[in-house]
Amino acid sequence: MTPSPNWLRTLPMVPTTKVSTLVLSSIICTALSPTLKAETEGEHHQPGSTLGLFIGDTTEDRRVGETIGLEFEHRINATWGVGLTAEHVAGDFDVNVLVIPVAMHNGPWKLYAGPGLEHTHNHEHPLFRVGAEYGFHVGDFEISPQIDLDFVDGERLLIFGVVFAIEL
C-alpha cells in the first residue's frame, strides 16, 4: 500500500455509518427526483419562518458522530434570515451544539454563518459555524442538502446531511 499524499491527511475522514448511507441516499434521491424543483431566480418565496429536522454526520480527523438536530429560521426579508440551530452529535463526540446563524438567501441557495456553543459533559466551548444549503421545494416542504464547517477549540469539524423543513 502506497502512502497517501500529505494533503489527503488533512481532509476529514468520510464516515461509513448507517446515517451516512441514509444522508447520501437522500441527497441522491433529492437530486434525481422529478417531483422536486429548485427555486428559480424568478420565483419569490414570501419571507416567513421555517422549522426543520437535520439528519447527518459530523467528522473530524478520525472521529465520527451521527448528528440530529432542529433548525428554526425567521426570514427578515427575501434575502436575510436569522435562526437557531440545536443539534446532538453522538458517536465519538457525544456533544450538544447550539448555533445562532445569520443567513443570506439567493434563489435556492442559502449561505449562513454564526456563533455558537458546543456543550460536552461539563464543559462549554465557543464555536463559529459557516455553511451552505440548496433548497428543493415540495408544496410547503423544503428538502435541503447541507454542508457546514464548525471551528471549535482549535478543531475543524465537517457536518453534512439533509434538512427536512416546513414553512410555519
C-alpha positions in Angstrom: 0.0 0.0 0.0 1.5 3.3 -1.0 1.3 6.2 1.5 -1.2 8.9 0.7 -0.1 12.5 -0.1 0.2 14.8 2.9 -2.8 16.9 1.7 -5.1 13.9 1.9 -4.3 13.5 5.6 -5.8 17.0 6.2 -9.2 16.1 4.8 -11.8 14.8 7.3 -12.4 11.1 7.2 -15.6 10.1 5.3 -17.7 8.1 7.7 -19.2 4.7 6.8 -22.1 4.7 9.3 -25.7 3.9 8.6 -26.6 7.6 8.9 -24.0 8.5 6.2 -25.7 6.0 3.9 -29.1 7.5 4.7 -27.8 11.0 4.1 -26.1 10.1 0.8 -29.2 8.3 -0.4 -31.4 11.3 0.5 -29.1 13.6 -1.4 -29.1 11.4 -4.5 -32.9 10.9 -4.4 -33.3 14.7 -3.9 -31.1 15.4 -6.9 -32.8 12.8 -9.2 -36.5 13.2 -8.2 -38.6 14.8 -10.9 -41.3 15.9 -8.4 -38.9 18.2 -6.7 -38.0 21.6 -8.0 -35.4 24.1 -7.0 -36.4 27.8 -6.6 -35.5 29.8 -9.6 -34.4 33.4 -9.5 -37.8 34.4 -11.0 -39.8 32.8 -8.1 -40.2 34.7 -4.9 -40.9 32.9 -1.6 -42.6 35.1 0.8 -40.4 35.7 3.9 -41.6 33.7 6.9 -40.4 31.2 9.4 -39.3 27.6 8.9 -38.8 24.7 11.2 -36.6 21.8 10.1 -35.2 18.4 11.1 -31.5 17.9 10.3 -30.1 14.4 9.9 -26.4 13.9 9.1 -22.9 13.2 10.2 -20.1 15.1 11.9 -16.5 14.2 11.2 -13.1 15.4 12.4 -9.9 13.6 11.6 -10.7 10.0 12.8 -13.8 10.9 14.9 -17.3 10.4 13.5 -20.7 11.1 15.0 -24.3 10.8 13.8 -25.9 14.2 14.1 -29.6 15.1 14.6 -31.0 18.5 15.2 -33.7 21.1 14.9 -33.4 24.3 12.9 -35.6 27.3 13.1 -35.2 30.3 10.8 -37.1 33.6 10.7 -36.9 35.4 7.3 -36.5 39.1 7.9 -37.0 39.7 4.2 -36.4 37.9 0.9 -32.6 37.9 1.3 -31.9 37.8 5.1 -32.8 35.5 7.9 -31.8 34.7 11.5 -32.1 31.4 13.1 -31.5 29.0 16.0 -29.9 25.5 15.5 -29.8 22.8 18.2 -28.0 19.5 17.5 -26.9 16.4 19.3 -23.8 14.7 17.9 -23.5 11.1 19.0 -20.8 8.5 18.3 -17.2 9.6 19.1 -18.3 13.1 20.1 -21.4 12.9 22.4 -21.9 16.7 22.5 -24.8 19.2 22.1 -24.4 22.2 19.8 -26.3 25.4 19.8 -25.8 28.0 16.9 -27.4 31.3 16.1 -26.8 31.7 12.3 -27.5 34.7 10.1 -28.5 33.5 6.6 -28.3 35.1 3.2 -30.7 33.6 0.6 -30.2 33.8 -3.2 -32.7 31.7 -5.1 -32.4 28.1 -3.9 -29.0 28.8 -2.2 -28.7 29.7 1.4 -25.3 30.7 2.9 -25.0 31.3 6.6 -22.6 31.9 9.5 -22.9 32.4 13.2 -21.6 31.9 16.7 -22.5 29.1 18.9 -21.6 26.8 21.8 -20.6 23.2 22.0 -21.5 21.6 25.3 -19.7 18.4 26.4 -20.2 16.7 29.7 -19.0 19.5 32.0 -17.5 22.0 29.5 -18.7 24.6 27.1 -16.6 25.7 24.1 -17.4 28.6 21.8 -17.7 27.8 18.2 -18.2 29.5 14.8 -20.1 27.8 12.0 -20.2 28.6 8.3 -22.4 26.6 5.9 -24.4 26.3 2.7 -27.5 24.5 1.6 -29.6 24.2 -1.6 -33.3 24.0 -1.2 -35.8 21.9 -3.1 -39.5 22.7 -2.6 -42.4 20.2 -2.5 -45.5 22.1 -1.6 -45.0 23.7 1.8 -41.9 21.5 2.5 -38.3 22.0 1.7 -35.6 19.4 1.4 -32.1 20.8 1.5 -28.7 19.0 1.3 -26.5 20.9 3.7 -22.8 21.2 4.5 -21.3 23.1 7.5 -17.9 23.7 8.9 -17.5 24.4 12.6 -14.4 26.0 14.2 -14.3 24.9 17.8 -11.5 24.6 20.3 -8.8 24.6 17.6 -10.6 21.9 15.6 -12.4 22.0 12.3 -15.5 19.8 12.1 -17.3 18.9 8.9 -21.0 18.5 9.2 -23.1 17.3 6.3 -26.6 16.0 5.8 -30.2 16.8 4.8 -32.7 19.2 6.3 -36.4 18.4 6.0 -38.2 21.7 6.7 -41.7 23.1 6.7 -42.9 26.7 6.5 -44.7 27.8 9.6 
